Amino acid sequence: MTESSGPALVVGLGNPGPDYERTRHNVGFLVADVLAERVGGRFAVHKKSGADLLQARLDGRQILIAKPRAYMNLSGRPVAALAKFFSVPLDQVIVVHDELDLPFGTIKLKQGGGEGGHNGLRSISQALTTKDYLRTRIGIGRPPGRQDPADYVLKPFAAPERKEVPVIVEQAADAVELLLKVGLEAAQNNLH
């Protein structure tokens, strides 16, 4: 049974535009696209928030799937605007993002915690005035050698990784759906 019957907001993080489409930083957008495909919906611009938004139902519950149209480091304002507009409790906001501190392909769920240098998370924490939102973290691994992490996340996946990305994105979408259906603790027990 779901922990909450009110609306939930799932936010896939990424950067807008074709230049960033296939980069590591955009894995959140890819998961949002998979979730949209699964519910058979299309994104439309939500003018009040500045995000692409899809409203759907999952097990009878209202689910909002969003992709902010702002750059990653400005994601907070659209997320906060959506949460406020749809009266989504902050503990029902799920942010799907890339994670340097997890090995490539690892998916972990958590609530709260630090931002680990992730500018999208930092922006969201500031805009929501809390770090206690839910997170679906998708491991992209650390940059090789001395490559700058900021540069690394904006690069496309390496050729061997690219073959695995579609599977990882599907698994992350599964994790989001599980989180929505059974809540954090049960989903973590199932996944981790």
N, C-alpha and C positions, 0 to 999 in steps of 0.2 A: 504494500500500500504506500502511496505517495505521502511524504512528510507534509506537503502543503498542497492545498487545492486551489490556491490563488495563482495568478499568472507567474510565469518564469521567463526570464530574459536570457537568451543565449547569445553571446557576442563573440563572433570570430574576429580576431585581430589580424590586420594586414595593412598594407599601403595601397592607396588607389592607383589605378593606371597600369597600362600594359608593361611598362619598364620593370615593375615589381612583381608581376603576376606569378612567376615561377620561382621566386626567392624563398629562402628559409623563413624569413620574417612573415611570409604570407600564408603559412600553414593553417592559421586560424580561419582565414577566408575560405580555404579549400574545404575545411570541415563544415563550415556554414553552408557551402554549396551542396555538399553531400546530404546534409540534414534537409535542406530545401527540396532536393530531388526526392528524398524518401517520403516527404509529406505531400509531394506533388504540387508544390507551390512555386510562385515566382516572386522575386524581390521587386519592390517598388520603392521609390524615394519617399521617405518620411520627412517632409519639409521642416517640421518643428524641431527635429533632432539633428538633421544632417546625416542620416544613415540610410542605407538600403535596408528595408525591413520586409519581413514575411511574417504574417500572423497565421498560426495554425493551431490544431488541437492534437494532443498526444494523450491517449487514455482519458479523453474528456476534459483535459486541462488546457487552458490557454497557454500557448508557447509563442514567444516572440523570438525570431531569429534575426540577428542584425549584423551588418558589416558597416562600421563607421566609414563615411566618405572622407574623413579627415586623415591626415598623415598619422602614423603610429603614435608619435609623441604628443598628439592632440586628441587622442581617442576619448579622453575622459569626458569632455563636454557632451558629445553625442550619447554616450552611455548614460550619463547622469540625466540628460534630458528625456531619454526613453524610459528610464526607471521611474522618473517623476510623472511623466505623461500617462503611463499605464499603471501607476500605483503598484509597482513591483517592489516587494520587500527586498532590502539589500542582500539578505542571505539567500535570495532566490535569483540573484544575478550570477550567471556562469560565464566566465571569460575563458575563451579557448585561445591558447597562445603557444608560441615556440619557446623552448627552454634550453639554454646553453648548458645548464648544470645537470642535465639528464643525458645519458647515452642516446645516440641516434635511434629513433623508433620506439623509445620507452614512453609509455603513457601513464601519468599519475594524476590522481585527483586530490585536491586539498582545499581547505578553507583558510583564508587569511595568510599571514606570513609576509615576508619581505618581498621586494620587487626584483632583487638580484640584478640591478642595473638595467632592467627592462623598461624602456621609456614609455611604452604603452601602459604597462601596469602602474607606473609612477603617476601618469596622467589620470588614470581611472581612480586610483586611491585618493588623489587630491580632489578630484571632482565629486566623488562620493563621500568624501571626508571619513573614510574608513578603509581598512585593508581586509575586512571580514567577508568579502564576497567569495564565491566559489571559483575554483580554477581547474581547468582541464589543461594540464601541461604536457606538451608534446616535445620529447627530446630531439634536439638537432645536434647534440654533441658540441664539443669545444673546437675552436678553429685550430688548424694545424700550425705547428711552428709558432712563429711570433705574429701571425696575422691578427690584426685588430678585430676584436669581436664585432664592433659596429660595421666594419667592412664585410665580415664573414656573413652576418645575418642578411645582408642585402645582395648576396651572391646566389645564383641558382644552385640547386642541389647538384652534387657531383654525379657523374654518369651512373655509377653503381647504386647510389642512393635513389636516383630518379625511378628506377624499376620498382623500388619498395614503397615509394611515397603513396601511391593509390591505396595500397593495403593498409598502411599506417593511418591514413586519413579515414578510411572506413572504420578501423578499430577505434579511433578517437571519437567518431560519430556514435559508435556503439556505446562508448564510455559515457558520453553526454546523455544519451537516451536512458541508460541504466541509472545515472545520477538523478535524472528527472523522475524516474519511476519509483526508485526505492530509497532515495536520500543518500547522503554522503557516506555514512558509516557502512551501510550494507553494500554500497557500490564499491567502496575501498576494499572491503573484505573479499568481494568477488573478483576484483581486478588485481590487487597487489599481492 
